[in-house]
């Protein structure tokens, strides 16, 4: 059987899909499993023994994507990122069994619908994915992400050039595109406090999309952290994270990456339902910190009287965990 798993959105989303792929491999050991992913997240799947082929979504139009899928002659598709484009592409590719949620407009192109309400946050995201692929009694394990030797050596070179203390590296990732996060000024205060109280020179990372946030963080920093912003691609970031003892960051892909690599992760979660720790917590070792406010909102805007509530997090709560 030729199986297609579609998860071509974010880094954290793909990591939380890995238990579903592992389950499919156990259930169908002789099947060919292909995963359609974004070019930005493909390195997460390097050397993954559950996957036979990684297809890259080049963001072409839906007809071009459908033609590529049709050439593979898949028997079944599990669309875990149920965009209209993804579901239509599988339909046009004439994949015989097309599985996905029945609660979105994209569901019109699925012929096997799973009526699961993701927005109600009854289950964790990884559980939703497992249910869609057919596992109804999930036992979720920490995803396995492999580190390339050359990426670890590249990261070692970066850290050695900064005279980093390899015995106790703490990484801080201030950027966030997908969820509410601690503000840049408070990240700067946290980074300074790490040095002033514990003599820890935090390692600062971020993608090109985080430039404005990183610039604002560094404009407020008084100490001398290790700035590795923009110096790694995703594969090299995996190598860098493998040296960490602790990771601090918002509810983003790098948080899931750190936790899956076995790093103690301090995850800063907003209280709003759609971004809550109940749905999006990492699958490895983590401690979740949320602001101490009562919030029942599904989404957050700047018009909220508590915006940005993440800056209500007392930094001492983070420092005590590290101590």
Secondary structure, 3 states (H helix, E strand, C coil): CEEEEECCCCHHHHHHHHHHHHHHHHHCCCCEEEEEEECCCHHHHCCCCCCCEEEEECCCCHHHHHHHHHHHCCCEEEECCCCHHHHHHHHHCCCCEEEEECCCHHHHHCCEEECCCHHHCCCCHHHHHHHHCCCCCCCCCCCCCCCCHHHHHHHHHHHHHCCCCCCCCEEEECCCCCCCCCCHHHHHHHHHHHHHHHCCCCEECCCHHHHHHHHHHHHHCCCCCEECCCCCCHHHHHHHHCCCCEEEEECCHHHHHHHHCCCEEEEEECCCHHHCHHHHCCCCCEEEEECCCCCCCCCCCCCCCCCCHHHHCCHHHHHHHHC
